[in-house]
Amino acid sequence: MDDAGPALERAIEVLLDARAPGATICPSEAARAVDPEGWRDLMPQARAAAGRLARRGEVEVTQRGAVVDVATARGPVRVRRVSR
């Protein structure tokens, strides 16, 4: 998929809507929802989609429980709704 960004953003939102408040998802879950066979190739786009949602204030990207910038985070991250 060339530009799966919008589909990945929607997948992140749908997955978070299905979770309890404060629960997290892995960007790979969104990638799998968009393309079950080629999800690994979508991982950079899934992380970027999480970053766009974070910049808009819709989600937080975390690593070991601390909020991080997904653009500079190395290793696994999680995504959660911003608590209001």
N, C-alpha and C positions, 0 to 999 in steps of 0.2 A: 504494500500500500504506500503510495507516494506521500499523501498528506492525510494521515489518519488522525491528526490533531483534534479536530472537532469531535470525532467519534470517541476518541479517548477521553476527552473532557467530559462528555456526556456519560460515558461508562463510569468514570470516577464518581460523578454526582449520583448516578443510580445506585452504585454499590454502597456509597456512604448513606444514602437515604434508607437503604435496607438494614443498616446497622444501628445498634443502640447509640445514643448520644455519647460522644467521647471515644467511640470505637475507631479503630484504624483499619486501613486496607494497605496492601502492597501494590505499587504501580503495576506489578506483573498481573494482578487480578484484572485490571482494566485491559491490559494488552491481551490477555486470554479471552476476555469477553468480546473484544473486537475481532480477533483472529486466532481461534483456538489452535490452528496448525502452525502459524508463523509468528506466534506471540513473541518469541525471543528477539526477532528482528525489530519488533516494535518497541522494545524497552527504552531506547533513547528517546523516542517520541512520547512514550508514556510518562517518563520522568519530566520531559519538557512540558507536557500538558499539566502535570501537577504543579510545576513551577508557574505556569500562567495563571492557574486558579489561585495559587498562593499570592501572586502579585496583585490580583484583584481582591484579595481579602476573603476569599470564599473557603479556603482550606489552609491548613498548616502542614508543612512537611517536617517530619521529625526523624531523628536518629538517636537511638537509645533514650528516647523520651524527651530529648531537647529539640527545640525548633531550630532547623537549619535551612540554609539556602541550598536547594537541590542542585543548583548549577555548580556549586563547589563541593558538595558532599560526595565523599567516596564511600562506596559500599552500599549495603541495603538501607533503604529509607521506608518510612511509613507515611500515610496521608490520613489526616483527620479533619473534620469540620472545625471551623473556628468556634470556640465556645464564647457565647455572648452573655 
